[in-house]
Amino acid sequence: MSAAGTPIARPLDVRWIHGSPSAKHNTDPDIQVYEYDEHTVILRQNKAVHCEAPFMFLLFGTERAVLIDTGGTAEAAYFPLRATVDELVEKWLARNPRPGGDYPLLVLHTHPHDDHFAGDVQFADRPATTLIGPELEAAWPYFGFDRDEEAVAPVDLGGGRVLKCLATPGHDQASVTYYDPWTGFLLTGDTVYPGRIYITDWPAFARTVERLVAFAENHPVTHVLGCHIEMTREPGVDYPVRATYQPEEPPLELAPAHLHRLRAAVAELGDRPRRYPLDDLILWPVS
């Protein structure tokens, strides 16, 4: 594989599992697996298992794979994330044989909220696996952000697939965003997604939005992908908190244009942040 060239924007051809009227009688898989391309997999947790239904991303390079976020449930019996990842790695290696030796897995996160790292325990004893904790004290030194918050940290998967990681605090002080040049995905965690953007540090969030706009203007971003869907298809209207059935979800993917709309809304609110609905997301400052 080679990441040379400009990524082509194409829609995510998938209907996401979105819960059911009765969680007890839900028949969806515990984890939905969507292969965007041969080297890129998007996973979603079943809403009946965890109401947040977080998304996770498994990206393959010639030298190693990276799993970004591990979902909201620790118990493998209810959320078999490691088994799913192992099966996907085995499948990828069958299509892309490597000369002897282990194929390493790197486990990273977008931020340290428990619906994004609860599955870490399943990887603690996995061979050939490096697990970087999501908290500020672990993640930021790994990326070098403790020395330079404005740095762009490379995550080299091999074969020319080198992710770029940016410190993007505001939702959480340790929030980060990943850019994948292979797909053009900007993986924004809970910083930007079709839902309630909870903001704990308004000035930091404003700086983050400016940085993301500038970054997207200088990189070929195909999709802005966060880790949840909470909106309905009605502009500005979200599903109730902890909803376990969302039959009229909009797509997960947002566009770089949404970053510009977000920046305009932040500028309009200035130093008086308040709850502010846009068509595809809601700014939600919290104390």
Secondary structure per residue as TSV (DSSP state, phi and psi in degrees):
chain	resnum	aa	ss	phi	psi
A	1	M	-	360.0	153.8
A	2	S	-	-145.9	134.5
A	3	A	-	-90.4	12.9
A	4	A	-	-66.6	151.4
A	5	G	S	96.9	171.6
A	6	T	-	-92.4	127.7
A	7	P	-	-64.5	146.4
A	8	I	-	-100.2	127.7
A	9	A	-	-74.9	124.4
A	10	R	-	-142.2	150.0
A	11	P	-	-66.0	155.4
A	12	L	-	-76.9	110.6
A	13	D	-	-85.4	74.0
A	14	V	-	-153.5	146.0
A	15	R	-	-108.7	109.3
A	16	W	-	-72.1	143.0
A	17	I	-	-62.3	141.3
A	18	H	-	-141.6	24.8
A	19	G	B	86.9	-176.0
A	20	S	-	-150.9	160.3
A	21	P	S	-56.9	-31.8
A	22	S	-	-121.5	109.4
A	23	A	G	-60.8	-32.4
A	24	K	G	-62.3	-32.7
A	25	H	G	-105.8	17.5
A	26	N	-	-63.8	135.5
A	27	T	-	-114.7	5.9
A	28	D	S	-67.5	156.9
A	29	P	-	-65.9	155.2
A	30	D	S	-60.4	-33.9
A	31	I	E	-136.0	124.8
A	32	Q	E	-86.5	133.5
A	33	V	E	-114.2	121.0
A	34	Y	E	-123.8	116.6
A	35	E	E	-90.7	102.5
A	36	Y	E	-66.0	-42.3
A	37	D	E	-151.4	-173.2
A	38	E	T	-62.1	-23.6
A	39	H	T	-118.8	11.4
A	40	T	E	-141.3	122.3
A	41	V	E	-126.9	134.3
A	42	I	E	-111.7	132.1
A	43	L	E	-116.3	144.6
A	44	R	E	-132.0	134.7
A	45	Q	E	-78.7	143.0
A	46	N	-	-64.3	133.0
A	47	K	T	-66.5	-23.1
A	48	A	T	-74.4	-21.2
A	49	V	T	-87.9	-41.6
A	50	H	-	-147.9	123.2
A	51	C	T	-62.2	-23.1
A	52	E	T	-72.1	-22.6
A	53	A	-	44.0	56.5
A	54	P	-	-68.3	153.2
A	55	F	E	-96.0	149.4
A	56	M	E	-132.9	160.1
A	57	F	E	-132.3	127.6
A	58	L	E	-117.5	115.1
A	59	L	E	-119.2	135.1
A	60	F	E	-109.6	137.1
A	61	G	-	-124.0	177.9
A	62	T	S	-70.9	-23.8
A	63	E	S	-105.3	-24.4
A	64	R	-	-168.4	167.1
A	65	A	E	-112.9	158.5
A	66	V	E	-127.9	135.7
A	67	L	E	-107.9	121.1
A	68	I	E	-104.0	110.5
A	69	D	-	78.6	152.5
A	70	T	-	-130.8	19.5
A	71	G	-	79.8	-174.9
A	72	G	S	-106.4	7.4
A	73	T	-	-134.2	132.0
A	74	A	-	-81.8	-38.0
A	75	E	-	-73.2	122.1
A	76	A	T	-64.5	-26.4
A	77	A	T	-63.4	-31.7
A	78	Y	T	-100.5	-20.8
A	79	F	-	-146.3	82.0
A	80	P	-	-79.5	64.6
A	81	L	H	-69.5	-46.9
A	82	R	H	-61.1	-43.7
A	83	A	H	-62.0	-38.7
A	84	T	H	-66.4	-45.1
A	85	V	H	-63.7	-43.3
A	86	D	H	-59.8	-41.5
A	87	E	H	-64.7	-41.1
A	88	L	H	-68.1	-38.1
A	89	V	H	-64.5	-45.3
A	90	E	H	-60.2	-41.5
A	91	K	H	-64.2	-42.3
A	92	W	H	-65.7	-41.8
A	93	L	H	-66.3	-31.0
A	94	A	H	-65.7	-34.0
A	95	R	H	-84.3	-24.5
A	96	N	S	-131.0	72.7
A	97	P	-	-60.1	141.9
A	98	R	-	-120.9	147.6
A	99	P	S	-64.6	141.7
A	100	G	S	-9.6	171.8
A	101	G	S	91.3	167.2
A	102	D	-	-72.6	155.5
A	103	Y	-	-109.3	104.6
A	104	P	-	-69.0	153.5
A	105	L	E	-121.7	131.6
A	106	L	E	-108.3	129.1
A	107	V	E	-109.8	117.2
A	108	L	E	-123.4	178.3
A	109	H	-	-142.4	164.5
A	110	T	S	-92.0	-28.6
A	111	H	-	-176.8	165.9
A	112	P	-	-94.2	52.0
A	113	H	-	-100.7	144.5
A	114	D	T	-66.1	-17.4
A	115	D	T	-80.6	6.5
A	116	H	T	-121.1	-6.9
A	117	F	T	-138.4	4.8
A	118	A	G	-59.5	-31.8
A	119	G	G	-77.7	0.1
A	120	D	G	-54.6	-36.4
A	121	V	G	-59.5	-25.9
A	122	Q	G	-71.5	-16.8
A	123	F	G	-107.9	-0.4
A	124	A	T	-59.8	-35.4
A	125	D	T	-112.7	16.5
A	126	R	-	-74.2	131.3
A	127	P	T	-62.6	153.2
A	128	A	T	53.5	39.6
A	129	T	E	-127.0	131.5
A	130	T	E	-109.8	119.9
A	131	L	E	-111.6	115.3
A	132	I	-	-101.6	121.7
A	133	G	-	-60.8	154.7
A	134	P	S	-83.4	-16.2
A	135	E	S	-72.5	158.6
A	136	L	H	-52.3	-42.0
A	137	E	H	-68.8	-21.4
A	138	A	H	-102.3	-47.5
A	139	A	H	-72.2	-45.3
A	140	W	H	-68.5	-39.4
A	141	P	H	-62.3	-35.4
A	142	Y	H	-60.9	-41.0
A	143	F	H	-86.9	-10.8
A	144	G	T	85.6	9.7
A	145	F	T	-74.7	-17.5
A	146	D	T	-67.8	-24.2
A	147	R	T	-95.3	-33.3
A	148	D	-	-151.0	99.6
A	149	E	T	-66.4	-20.1
A	150	E	T	-89.9	0.8
A	151	A	-	-67.0	157.5
A	152	V	E	-113.3	112.2
A	153	A	E	-92.6	129.2
A	154	P	E	-83.0	142.9
A	155	V	E	-124.9	99.6
A	156	D	E	-88.5	117.6
A	157	L	-	-98.1	-8.4
A	158	G	S	94.0	155.3
A	159	G	T	73.3	21.0
A	160	G	T	85.5	1.3
A	161	R	-	-92.4	97.1
A	162	V	E	-119.2	107.9
A	163	L	E	-69.5	153.1
A	164	K	E	-113.7	126.4
A	165	C	E	-111.5	133.3
A	166	L	E	-121.6	140.6
A	167	A	E	-73.5	123.2
A	168	T	-	-135.1	65.2
A	169	P	-	-69.3	163.2
A	170	G	S	142.8	-55.0
A	171	H	S	-67.8	-49.0
A	172	D	S	-139.4	153.1
A	173	Q	T	-64.0	-22.5
A	174	A	T	-102.3	7.7
A	175	S	-	-61.1	139.7
A	176	V	E	-132.5	160.8
A	177	T	E	-127.0	142.7
A	178	Y	E	-115.0	139.7
A	179	Y	E	-114.7	130.1
A	180	D	E	-110.6	110.7
A	181	P	T	-69.8	-19.2
A	182	W	T	-66.8	-48.1
A	183	T	T	-99.8	-20.8
A	184	G	T	81.8	10.7
A	185	F	E	-72.4	134.8
A	186	L	E	-106.9	108.5
A	187	L	E	-95.9	102.9
A	188	T	E	-102.0	4.7
A	189	G	E	59.0	-128.9
A	190	D	T	-99.8	14.9
A	191	T	S	-81.0	-38.7
A	192	V	S	-143.9	120.8
A	193	Y	S	-165.6	164.2
A	194	P	S	-75.2	79.8
A	195	G	S	-177.3	-155.0
A	196	R	E	-86.2	110.6
A	197	I	E	-87.0	93.9
A	198	Y	E	-74.4	126.6
A	199	I	E	-121.7	116.7
A	200	T	S	-95.6	-20.1
A	201	D	-	-136.1	99.0
A	202	W	H	-64.2	-48.6
A	203	P	H	-60.2	-40.0
A	204	A	H	-65.4	-39.8
A	205	F	H	-63.6	-41.7
A	206	A	H	-60.2	-42.0
A	207	R	H	-65.5	-39.0
A	208	T	H	-62.4	-44.8
A	209	V	H	-61.0	-43.1
A	210	E	H	-59.5	-41.8
A	211	R	H	-66.8	-40.6
A	212	L	H	-67.0	-39.3
A	213	V	H	-60.7	-47.6
A	214	A	H	-63.6	-40.5
A	215	F	H	-63.8	-45.8
A	216	A	H	-66.1	-27.1
A	217	E	H	-72.5	-17.5
A	218	N	T	-115.0	6.9
A	219	H	S	-139.7	146.8
A	220	P	-	-76.8	88.6
A	221	V	-	-88.1	121.7
A	222	T	-	-88.5	-43.7
A	223	H	E	-143.0	143.3
A	224	V	E	-98.7	115.0
A	225	L	E	-119.3	115.4
A	226	G	E	-92.7	-162.0
A	227	C	S	-114.5	6.9
A	228	H	-	-147.8	162.3
A	229	I	-	-125.6	123.5
A	230	E	-	-128.4	-8.6
A	231	M	B	-85.5	159.3
A	232	T	-	-94.3	-179.5
A	233	R	S	-81.8	-4.8
A	234	E	S	-84.3	123.7
A	235	P	T	-52.6	129.3
A	236	G	T	78.2	2.9
A	237	V	-	-112.4	126.6
A	238	D	B	-105.1	164.2
A	239	Y	-	-76.8	157.0
A	240	P	-	-60.2	149.8
A	241	V	T	-56.5	136.0
A	242	R	T	69.0	19.5
A	243	A	-	-60.9	140.3
A	244	T	S	-112.6	8.4
A	245	Y	B	-145.0	116.1
A	246	Q	-	-133.3	72.9
A	247	P	T	-70.6	-18.5
A	248	E	T	-115.6	49.3
A	249	E	-	-71.3	145.1
A	250	P	-	-79.1	174.3
A	251	P	-	-63.2	155.7
A	252	L	S	-67.6	-39.6
A	253	E	-	-74.7	133.2
A	254	L	B	-108.3	175.8
A	255	A	-	-118.8	162.4
A	256	P	H	-54.1	-29.8
A	257	A	H	-59.5	-29.9
A	258	H	H	-64.3	-31.8
A	259	L	H	-64.8	-38.0
A	260	H	H	-66.3	-40.4
A	261	R	H	-65.2	-38.1
A	262	L	H	-64.4	-42.8
A	263	R	H	-62.6	-40.7
A	264	A	H	-63.7	-39.6
A	265	A	H	-66.9	-41.5
A	266	V	H	-62.6	-42.1
A	267	A	H	-64.8	-39.2
A	268	E	H	-63.9	-38.6
A	269	L	H	-75.3	-27.5
A	270	G	T	59.1	-129.6
A	271	D	T	-96.5	19.1
A	272	R	-	-124.6	70.0
A	273	P	-	-65.2	142.8
A	274	R	-	-153.2	170.9
A	275	R	-	-64.2	127.2
A	276	Y	E	-143.4	104.9
A	277	P	E	-82.0	133.4
A	278	L	-	-106.6	175.1
A	279	D	S	-58.0	-41.8
A	280	D	S	-111.0	-1.2
A	281	L	-	-164.3	169.2
A	282	I	E	-131.0	123.0
A	283	L	E	-71.7	129.4
A	284	W	E	-138.3	76.5
A	285	P	E	-63.1	139.9
A	286	V	-	-130.2	151.1
A	287	S	-	-83.5	360.0
